[in-house]
Amino acid sequence: MLRATIRLTETIEIDVVGTSLEEVHELLSSQCPPGFDLVKAPVRMGKTGGQISALGTYHRRDTSQEITAPSMHELAALVPDGWTMLHVQTIAD
């Protein structure tokens, strides 16, 4: 028998604009939705040099569950759309 931990895969992107890297970082942190982690935020400088913008990408990290099945093929078939399999382990029957 196999047991897998699966997690909801939800992504949100938020664009922020500030005048310094510190301000952009604060904006990205303050706008992080509950249950999400900031995973990337590429920074762009304004053409005139006065503004810095970043597109923050947040992934949901707080929703997981376990599923079981007798084979890897059957286990993979149980993973719903919008979820990903994190790891698999063999368990005793």
N, C-alpha and C positions, 0 to 999 in steps of 0.2 A: 504494500500500500504506500502511496506517496502523499505527502502533505506539502502544500505550497502556500506561501504568504503572498497575497496580491494587494496592490494599492491603487486607489483611484488616481488617474492621470488627468489632472485638470491644470490648465495653464492660463494665466492672465498676464497681459502686458499693459503697462502704464507708462506714459511719456511724461517726463518732468523737465522743467527748465529752471535754471538758477544762475546766479552770477559767480559762484565758486563751487569747487568740488565738494566742500563741506556742506553747502546748502543743498546741492543735488543729492548727496548721501542722506541728509536729514529728510528730504522730501520722499526719497525712495523708501526709507525706513518707516516714516509715518503713514505712508499709503499702502503698506503691506497688509493684505487682507488676513484675518484670523485663519490659522491653519495652513498658511502658505509660507514658503521661504523664498527669498530673493536668490535666484540662481545665476543671473547675468544682467549686466547693465552697461552696454557699450556707451561711451561718452563721445559727444560730437561738439566741437567748438563752433560758435557762430562765425559767420564770415567777417563780421566787424570786430570780433574778439570780445564783445561785452557779455555774451550769454553762453552758457554751457547747457546742453540738453543730454538726456539719457533716456533710453527705452528700457525700463526695468521689466524683466521677465520673472514671474513668480510661479512656482510649482506647488501644488497642494501636497502636503506631507503628513496630514493627520488622520487619514482614513485608510485603514487596512483591515484585512480579514484573512482567515485561513480557509482553504478548500482541500478536499481529499478525493483521490481517485486511484484505481488499481494500476493505471499505466500513464505514462507521460502524455500520450496522445489524448487520452480521456481527460487528463488534468488540464491540458491546454484548451480543450473544447469547453471547459467550465468557466474559463476566464471571460467575464462579460466585456462588451465593448466599452471603451473608456477606462479600462483597468489594465495593469501590467503585472506580470509575475516577477516577484523580487528574488525568491529562492525556493528551492525544492529540497525536501529531505525524505528519506525512507523511514517509515515508521513500522513498528511491529504490529501484526494483525491481532 
